[in-house]
C-alpha cells in the first residue's frame, strides 16, 4: 500500500471541496492547527514517515497570531479530508469588526481564494458509515464533547452528558477536536477520539464560563486510528518541534499569552 504523499507549497493544488474517501487501515487525525505551520509540518512529516494512508483534519486551521496564510496554503494542497471548526466559521461569516484578535489577525492575511476555501469546508465529514468527524460535538462546533467546565478548569464530561451530546449518532468511531486536549473514550460500542491540538497546546476561553485548557507540553499532538479485530483502536502521538520559533512569532505580534502557551503548554507559570 502506497503511503500518503505530503505535498509541498510548490506542487499542484487539490480542488478546495473536501473529498470523502473510503476508510483505509490506518488514519491520522489532527485538529486545531491555528496557523502554527512549523508544528503542522512536523506532524505531517511524522505521519508520512509512519506510512499513514489517510488524514482527517477536524478544523480551526488559521486563527491565531502565527502563519495563517502559509498554513492555509499548505492545507489547500493536501489530499486530506478537511472540515471547518468554530474559528473557521467565525472568520468567514462574521463581520471583521466582530472578529476576535486571533480571527482578525488571520483574516487580514488570508487571500480571497483562501477565504473561499474555508467557506467550502463542511462542519462534519463521514467516511463510509464507520467514522464521523466533527469539530466540537456532532451538532455544535462551540461545545466540548469530552469535557465539562467547572470553576475555571476542565474535567472529563460525565457519562450522561456525553451520551446526550452524541444522541442519535451511530458511527462506531467519532473524531472530535475543539478542546485541544487529547482523549480516548470508549462508550458502549463507540470509540471517541480527540487528537489534541497541532498548534496551540493551551489557551483561555470565556464560554461556557471563563476557564483554561492546558496540555502541559509544547508538542504538536495528533492521533492514529485503525480498525482492529474487536473494534477501533487509537494511539495518541506527541511530536516535538521548534516551538520557540512559534512562540517568537506570537511575541512579535504582541501576543504574550500565546507565546507562553506555545513554550510551556500552560497558560500560567
C-alpha positions as CSV (number, residue, x, y, z in Angstrom):
1,X,0.0,0.0,0.0
2,X,1.4,3.4,-1.0
3,X,1.7,5.9,1.8
4,X,0.0,9.2,1.5
5,X,2.2,11.9,-0.1
6,X,2.6,15.2,1.7
7,X,2.6,18.0,-0.9
8,X,4.8,21.0,-0.6
9,X,3.7,24.5,-1.4
10,X,5.2,24.3,-4.9
11,X,3.3,21.3,-6.0
12,X,-0.1,21.1,-7.8
13,X,-3.1,22.0,-5.6
14,X,-6.2,19.9,-4.9
15,X,-9.6,21.4,-5.6
16,X,-10.9,23.0,-2.4
17,X,-14.0,21.0,-1.6
18,X,-13.5,18.1,0.9
19,X,-13.3,14.7,-0.7
20,X,-14.6,11.9,1.4
21,X,-12.8,8.6,0.8
22,X,-13.3,5.0,1.7
23,X,-11.8,4.1,5.1
24,X,-8.3,2.8,5.0
25,X,-6.4,0.6,7.5
26,X,-4.6,3.5,9.3
27,X,-5.8,7.0,9.6
28,X,-4.1,10.1,11.1
29,X,-6.4,12.5,12.8
30,X,-5.4,16.1,13.6
31,X,-7.2,19.3,14.7
32,X,-6.7,22.9,15.9
33,X,-3.7,23.9,13.8
34,X,-4.4,27.6,14.5
35,X,-1.8,28.8,11.9
36,X,1.1,27.0,13.5
37,X,3.0,26.0,10.4
38,X,6.1,24.5,12.0
39,X,4.0,22.3,14.2
40,X,1.9,21.2,11.2
41,X,4.9,20.4,9.1
42,X,6.5,18.4,11.9
43,X,3.3,16.4,12.3
44,X,2.9,15.9,8.6
45,X,6.5,14.6,8.4
46,X,5.8,12.2,11.2
47,X,2.6,11.0,9.5
48,X,4.4,10.4,6.2
49,X,7.3,8.6,8.0
50,X,4.7,6.2,9.5
51,X,3.2,5.5,6.1
52,X,-0.3,6.7,7.1
53,X,-2.8,6.2,4.3
54,X,-5.5,8.8,5.1
55,X,-5.5,12.1,7.1
56,X,-8.6,13.7,8.6
57,X,-8.3,17.4,9.8
58,X,-11.1,18.5,12.2
59,X,-10.8,22.2,11.8
60,X,-9.6,25.5,13.3
61,X,-6.9,26.0,10.7
62,X,-5.8,29.6,10.7
63,X,-7.0,31.7,13.6
64,X,-4.1,33.0,15.7
65,X,-1.0,35.3,15.5
66,X,1.3,32.9,13.7
67,X,1.3,31.9,10.0
68,X,-2.3,31.8,8.8
69,X,-1.6,32.4,5.1
70,X,1.2,29.9,4.9
71,X,-0.8,27.3,6.9
72,X,-3.9,27.5,4.7
73,X,-1.8,27.4,1.6
74,X,-0.2,24.2,2.8
75,X,-3.6,22.7,3.8
76,X,-5.2,23.5,0.4
77,X,-2.6,21.4,-1.3
78,X,-3.2,18.2,0.8
79,X,-5.3,15.2,-0.3
80,X,-6.8,15.2,3.2
81,X,-10.4,15.1,4.4
82,X,-10.8,18.5,6.0
83,X,-13.7,20.3,7.7
84,X,-14.4,23.6,9.4
85,X,-14.1,24.4,13.1
86,X,-15.8,27.2,15.0
87,X,-12.9,29.7,14.4
88,X,-13.0,29.0,10.7
89,X,-16.8,29.6,10.6
90,X,-16.4,32.8,12.6
91,X,-13.6,34.0,10.5
92,X,-15.6,33.7,7.2
93,X,-19.1,34.5,8.5
94,X,-18.6,37.3,11.0
95,X,-18.1,40.9,10.1
96,X,-14.4,41.8,10.6
97,X,-15.4,44.3,13.3
98,X,-16.8,41.4,15.3
99,X,-13.7,39.2,15.0
100,X,-11.6,38.2,18.0
101,X,-8.0,39.4,17.9
102,X,-6.9,35.9,16.7
103,X,-9.5,35.8,13.9
104,X,-8.8,39.3,12.8
105,X,-5.0,38.6,12.5
106,X,-5.8,35.6,10.3
107,X,-8.5,37.3,8.2
108,X,-6.2,40.2,7.4
109,X,-3.6,37.9,6.0
110,X,-5.6,35.4,4.1
111,X,-6.2,35.8,0.3
112,X,-9.7,35.8,-1.2
113,X,-9.1,32.3,-2.5
114,X,-8.1,31.1,0.9
115,X,-11.2,32.6,2.5
116,X,-13.3,30.9,-0.2
117,X,-11.6,27.6,0.5
118,X,-12.5,27.9,4.2
119,X,-16.1,28.7,3.2
120,X,-16.3,25.4,1.2
121,X,-15.4,23.2,4.2
122,X,-18.2,21.2,5.8
123,X,-18.9,21.1,9.5
124,X,-18.8,17.3,9.6
125,X,-17.4,14.5,7.4
126,X,-18.3,10.9,7.2
127,X,-16.0,8.1,6.0
128,X,-18.5,5.3,4.9
129,X,-20.8,4.5,7.8
130,X,-17.9,3.8,10.2
131,X,-16.4,7.2,11.0
132,X,-17.9,10.6,11.8
133,X,-15.6,13.6,12.2
134,X,-16.6,17.0,13.6
135,X,-15.0,19.8,15.5
136,X,-16.9,20.2,18.8
137,X,-20.0,17.9,19.0
138,X,-21.9,16.5,16.1
139,X,-24.4,19.4,16.3
140,X,-22.4,22.3,17.7
141,X,-18.8,23.4,16.9
142,X,-18.5,25.6,20.0
143,X,-19.3,22.9,22.6
144,X,-16.8,20.4,24.0
145,X,-17.7,16.8,23.5
146,X,-15.5,15.1,26.1
147,X,-15.0,17.9,28.7
148,X,-17.1,19.7,31.3
149,X,-16.0,23.0,32.7
150,X,-16.3,23.9,36.4
151,X,-14.7,26.7,38.5
152,X,-12.4,27.7,35.7
153,X,-11.0,24.2,35.0
154,X,-11.9,21.4,32.7
155,X,-12.6,17.7,33.5
156,X,-13.9,14.6,31.8
157,X,-17.5,15.1,31.0
158,X,-19.9,12.8,33.0
159,X,-21.1,9.8,31.0
160,X,-24.7,11.1,31.0
161,X,-23.7,14.4,29.4
162,X,-21.6,12.7,26.8
163,X,-24.4,10.4,25.9
164,X,-26.7,13.4,25.5
165,X,-24.2,15.1,23.2
166,X,-23.9,12.1,20.9
167,X,-27.5,11.1,20.9
168,X,-28.6,9.8,17.5
169,X,-25.1,9.2,16.3
170,X,-24.4,5.6,15.3
171,X,-20.9,5.7,13.9
172,X,-18.6,3.3,15.8
173,X,-15.7,5.8,15.6
174,X,-16.2,9.5,16.4
175,X,-13.5,12.1,16.0
176,X,-13.7,15.5,17.7
177,X,-11.4,18.5,18.5
178,X,-12.0,22.0,19.9
179,X,-10.8,21.4,23.5
180,X,-7.2,20.9,22.4
181,X,-7.0,18.1,25.0
182,X,-6.0,14.6,23.8
183,X,-8.5,12.0,25.0
184,X,-9.7,8.5,24.1
185,X,-13.1,7.5,25.4
186,X,-14.9,4.2,24.7
187,X,-18.6,4.4,25.5
188,X,-20.7,1.4,24.6
189,X,-19.6,0.1,21.2
190,X,-18.3,3.5,20.2
191,X,-14.8,4.9,20.4
192,X,-14.4,8.7,20.6
193,X,-11.0,10.2,19.9
194,X,-9.8,13.8,20.4
195,X,-6.3,14.1,18.9
196,X,-5.4,17.2,20.9
197,X,-4.1,20.3,19.1
198,X,-1.4,20.5,16.5
199,X,-0.7,24.2,17.1
200,X,-1.9,25.6,20.4
201,X,-1.3,23.5,23.5
202,X,-3.0,25.8,26.0
203,X,-5.5,28.7,26.0
204,X,-8.1,30.5,28.0
205,X,-11.7,30.9,26.9
206,X,-14.9,32.6,28.2
207,X,-17.5,30.1,27.1
208,X,-19.4,28.4,28.8
209,X,-17.6,30.2,31.6
210,X,-14.1,31.6,32.0
211,X,-11.7,28.6,32.0
212,X,-8.3,27.4,31.0
213,X,-7.3,24.4,28.8
214,X,-3.8,23.1,29.3
215,X,-2.0,20.1,27.8
216,X,1.2,20.6,29.8
217,X,3.5,20.2,26.8
218,X,4.5,22.4,23.8
219,X,4.5,19.4,21.5
220,X,2.2,19.1,18.4
221,X,-0.5,16.4,19.1
222,X,-2.3,14.1,16.7
223,X,-3.9,10.6,16.8
224,X,-3.7,7.4,14.8
225,X,-6.8,5.2,14.5
226,X,-7.2,1.8,12.9
227,X,-9.7,-1.0,12.7
228,X,-8.8,-3.9,14.9
229,X,-10.4,-7.4,15.2
230,X,-12.7,-6.2,18.0
231,X,-13.4,-2.6,17.0
232,X,-11.5,0.6,16.5
233,X,-8.3,1.4,18.4
234,X,-6.4,4.6,18.8
235,X,-2.9,5.9,19.6
236,X,-2.2,9.5,20.8
237,X,1.0,10.9,19.3
238,X,3.1,13.8,20.6
239,X,5.6,15.4,18.2
240,X,8.4,17.8,19.3
241,X,9.2,20.7,17.0
242,X,10.8,24.1,17.2
243,X,8.1,25.6,19.4
244,X,10.4,28.5,20.3
245,X,10.1,29.8,16.8
246,X,6.3,29.7,17.1
247,X,6.5,31.5,20.4
248,X,8.7,34.2,19.0
249,X,6.3,34.7,16.2
250,X,3.5,35.2,18.7
251,X,5.6,37.5,20.8
252,X,6.5,39.7,17.7
253,X,2.7,40.2,17.2
254,X,2.1,41.3,20.8
255,X,0.5,38.0,21.9
256,X,2.4,37.2,25.1
257,X,-0.4,34.8,26.1
258,X,0.2,32.7,23.0
259,X,4.0,32.8,23.5
260,X,3.7,31.4,27.0
261,X,1.2,28.7,25.9
262,X,3.4,27.7,22.9
263,X,6.5,27.4,25.1
264,X,5.0,25.5,28.0
265,X,1.6,24.0,27.3
266,X,0.3,26.1,30.3
267,X,-1.4,29.5,30.5
268,X,0.3,30.5,33.7
269,X,3.6,29.7,35.3
